[in-house]
């Protein structure tokens, strides 16, 4: 039997229905705190609960396109933001994760500085940036698990990649970069040690040969400005202090 004959007699109704969705864990830093983008569902199931932006993948739609569309439709945040980093996080497929039918979700994680205030739309009643330490204890579906996994991904990527430069401007000080690490990791860092480690990693940052217009709050010297280097991976890695103790 060739493919044409097989497909002519193929009946997809002979198999249980399965759907695919995308969910997006978007992070940004606002007022010194790590925020996650959430929407309040406007319809069942879980009507009124906070959830991640996302939805069903269209029949002829690929996954990244669906993620970008849902993020824009439900929150008004466009993936065209020139400094937004979007990558696939994982796939979630517990049989009971959605009461409607068997639904597999492909989750994405997004990072960018200064993302705009969201504007709710589509099937979202409300959209908001929510500080991670103030997010609801329970989100719709299995989204609490997905958010936790997204946070762990962000923390790990700060150790081994230059992802932190996505959270600052195109030119930044080492102190501003350190603030990103402290915010995402949730741990204080020694300023001198951090400065030394950053400059010891080849390609992590490069000097702009300029300084800030003003000195520190206490009248100190003006700080040197840097830009992201060309490194894709950090070697040696910058480990979280709590993980450094485990490695030792």
PLY file of the C-alpha trace (Angstrom):
ply
format ascii 1.0
element vertex 248
property float x
property float y
property float z
element edge 247
property int vertex1
property int vertex2
end_header
0.00 0.00 0.00
1.40 3.39 -0.94
0.96 6.62 1.01
-1.91 7.86 -1.16
-3.95 4.68 -0.60
-3.17 4.68 3.10
-4.22 8.32 3.59
-7.40 7.82 1.55
-8.60 5.27 4.10
-7.11 6.88 7.19
-9.71 7.98 9.78
-8.29 10.24 12.53
-11.54 9.78 14.50
-10.34 6.28 15.33
-7.90 7.83 17.81
-8.51 9.89 20.95
-8.60 13.65 20.27
-5.41 15.51 21.25
-4.70 19.24 21.16
-1.53 21.30 21.39
-1.21 24.65 23.14
1.60 27.10 23.82
2.21 28.91 27.11
4.67 31.75 27.59
6.62 32.55 30.78
7.74 36.15 30.18
10.12 37.79 32.65
11.24 41.38 33.02
12.70 43.48 35.82
10.59 46.34 37.15
11.49 48.60 40.05
14.26 46.24 41.08
12.05 43.13 41.17
11.71 40.18 38.83
8.21 40.20 37.31
6.28 37.53 35.42
3.53 38.29 32.92
0.14 36.83 33.92
-3.41 37.02 32.56
-6.73 36.55 34.32
-8.87 34.07 32.41
-12.14 35.45 31.06
-13.84 32.12 30.38
-13.98 28.52 31.65
-12.17 26.42 32.54
-10.59 28.18 35.54
-12.48 31.40 34.79
-11.18 34.28 36.90
-7.91 32.55 37.79
-4.51 33.93 36.93
-2.63 32.01 34.25
0.18 32.30 31.75
-0.60 33.86 28.38
-1.10 31.15 25.78
-3.62 29.17 23.81
-4.25 26.56 21.15
-1.94 26.19 18.17
-3.68 26.74 14.83
-3.92 23.89 12.34
-1.34 25.40 9.96
0.67 27.32 12.56
4.15 26.46 13.79
4.95 26.69 17.49
7.04 29.91 17.65
4.43 31.71 15.54
1.66 30.54 17.86
3.63 31.70 20.93
4.19 35.14 19.40
0.54 35.44 18.37
-0.87 34.44 21.76
1.50 36.77 23.60
0.40 39.68 21.41
-3.33 38.83 21.42
-3.70 38.28 25.16
-1.29 40.90 26.50
-0.35 43.28 23.69
3.34 42.42 24.22
4.93 41.76 20.85
7.89 39.45 20.32
9.16 42.02 17.81
10.65 43.89 20.78
14.23 44.25 19.58
15.81 42.92 22.76
13.35 40.16 23.62
14.85 36.69 23.98
12.39 33.83 23.37
13.26 30.15 23.69
11.44 26.87 24.17
11.26 25.78 27.81
9.68 22.33 27.76
6.63 20.21 27.01
3.90 19.44 29.55
1.51 16.55 28.99
0.02 15.18 32.21
-3.28 13.46 31.25
-5.33 15.57 33.68
-3.67 18.96 33.13
-6.69 20.28 31.18
-10.29 19.20 31.93
-11.45 19.72 28.33
-9.43 17.02 26.60
-5.92 15.64 26.34
-3.80 18.76 25.83
-0.04 18.97 25.42
1.51 22.36 26.04
4.82 23.53 24.61
6.04 26.25 26.95
8.30 29.13 26.02
10.30 31.46 28.24
10.92 35.09 27.28
13.26 37.70 28.74
13.66 41.40 28.01
14.28 44.70 29.81
11.66 47.42 30.08
8.80 45.52 28.50
5.68 47.70 28.22
2.57 47.57 30.37
0.39 44.74 29.03
-3.05 45.33 27.52
-5.48 42.45 27.89
-7.29 41.05 24.89
-8.64 37.86 23.30
-9.83 35.54 26.12
-7.90 37.36 28.85
-9.93 39.56 31.21
-6.83 41.24 32.64
-3.08 41.19 32.05
-0.39 42.37 34.44
3.25 42.20 35.36
3.33 40.53 38.77
6.41 40.44 41.05
7.52 36.85 41.45
7.28 36.98 45.24
3.70 38.30 44.97
2.34 35.89 42.37
-0.71 33.79 43.32
0.07 30.55 45.09
-2.09 28.66 42.61
-2.34 29.41 38.90
-4.70 27.80 36.37
-3.90 24.35 34.97
-0.26 23.41 35.75
1.03 26.92 35.19
2.54 27.19 38.67
4.88 24.35 37.73
5.71 25.97 34.39
6.54 29.29 36.07
8.80 27.52 38.58
10.56 25.73 35.73
10.92 29.02 33.85
12.53 30.66 36.89
14.97 27.79 37.25
15.84 28.08 33.54
16.47 31.82 33.92
18.69 31.29 36.96
20.68 28.55 35.25
21.14 30.52 32.05
22.58 33.44 34.00
25.28 31.07 35.22
26.38 29.73 31.83
25.29 32.31 29.23
25.33 36.12 28.87
21.54 36.24 29.27
21.83 38.93 31.97
22.80 41.45 29.29
19.24 41.06 27.91
17.90 42.69 31.08
19.99 45.87 30.86
20.38 48.58 28.25
22.77 48.38 25.34
25.35 50.14 27.53
25.53 49.32 31.22
27.71 49.39 34.31
28.93 46.31 36.14
26.78 47.40 39.08
23.68 47.34 36.85
24.62 43.88 35.62
25.14 42.72 39.21
21.67 44.00 40.11
20.20 41.68 37.45
21.96 38.67 38.93
20.87 39.58 42.46
17.27 40.08 41.36
16.95 36.84 39.37
18.99 34.69 41.74
17.45 36.22 44.85
20.86 36.33 46.54
23.17 39.25 47.43
26.55 39.32 45.71
29.88 40.77 46.77
30.48 43.75 44.49
34.24 43.35 44.16
34.15 39.60 43.57
31.39 39.94 40.98
33.28 42.68 39.12
36.41 40.54 39.01
34.55 37.44 37.82
32.69 39.27 35.04
35.87 40.79 33.62
37.67 37.43 33.81
35.19 35.72 31.45
36.37 36.13 27.83
33.77 37.77 25.59
31.18 38.35 28.33
31.36 42.15 28.24
33.50 44.67 26.42
34.36 48.21 27.39
32.81 51.14 25.52
35.71 53.34 26.69
33.15 55.75 28.13
31.76 56.39 31.60
28.51 57.45 33.18
27.81 61.19 33.11
27.80 61.37 36.90
29.48 59.60 39.75
27.86 57.55 42.45
25.25 58.78 44.93
28.01 59.60 47.44
30.08 61.61 45.00
32.27 58.71 43.92
33.99 58.39 40.55
32.01 57.91 37.37
31.47 54.24 36.48
32.81 52.61 33.33
30.27 51.58 30.71
30.23 48.21 28.99
28.29 46.46 26.24
27.54 42.79 25.65
30.45 40.85 24.14
30.34 38.08 21.56
30.45 35.11 23.95
27.65 32.56 23.64
28.68 30.61 26.73
30.44 31.82 29.87
33.64 30.01 30.74
34.30 29.96 33.58
30.66 30.01 34.62
29.27 32.40 37.23
27.62 30.11 39.75
24.98 31.15 42.25
26.63 31.49 45.68
24.38 28.77 47.10
25.41 26.43 44.27
29.08 27.27 44.67
28.90 25.84 48.19
27.36 22.63 46.80
30.07 22.27 44.13
32.79 22.69 46.75
0 1
1 2
2 3
3 4
4 5
5 6
6 7
7 8
8 9
9 10
10 11
11 12
12 13
13 14
14 15
15 16
16 17
17 18
18 19
19 20
20 21
21 22
22 23
23 24
24 25
25 26
26 27
27 28
28 29
29 30
30 31
31 32
32 33
33 34
34 35
35 36
36 37
37 38
38 39
39 40
40 41
41 42
42 43
43 44
44 45
45 46
46 47
47 48
48 49
49 50
50 51
51 52
52 53
53 54
54 55
55 56
56 57
57 58
58 59
59 60
60 61
61 62
62 63
63 64
64 65
65 66
66 67
67 68
68 69
69 70
70 71
71 72
72 73
73 74
74 75
75 76
76 77
77 78
78 79
79 80
80 81
81 82
82 83
83 84
84 85
85 86
86 87
87 88
88 89
89 90
90 91
91 92
92 93
93 94
94 95
95 96
96 97
97 98
98 99
99 100
100 101
101 102
102 103
103 104
104 105
105 106
106 107
107 108
108 109
109 110
110 111
111 112
112 113
113 114
114 115
115 116
116 117
117 118
118 119
119 120
120 121
121 122
122 123
123 124
124 125
125 126
126 127
127 128
128 129
129 130
130 131
131 132
132 133
133 134
134 135
135 136
136 137
137 138
138 139
139 140
140 141
141 142
142 143
143 144
144 145
145 146
146 147
147 148
148 149
149 150
150 151
151 152
152 153
153 154
154 155
155 156
156 157
157 158
158 159
159 160
160 161
161 162
162 163
163 164
164 165
165 166
166 167
167 168
168 169
169 170
170 171
171 172
172 173
173 174
174 175
175 176
176 177
177 178
178 179
179 180
180 181
181 182
182 183
183 184
184 185
185 186
186 187
187 188
188 189
189 190
190 191
191 192
192 193
193 194
194 195
195 196
196 197
197 198
198 199
199 200
200 201
201 202
202 203
203 204
204 205
205 206
206 207
207 208
208 209
209 210
210 211
211 212
212 213
213 214
214 215
215 216
216 217
217 218
218 219
219 220
220 221
221 222
222 223
223 224
224 225
225 226
226 227
227 228
228 229
229 230
230 231
231 232
232 233
233 234
234 235
235 236
236 237
237 238
238 239
239 240
240 241
241 242
242 243
243 244
244 245
245 246
246 247
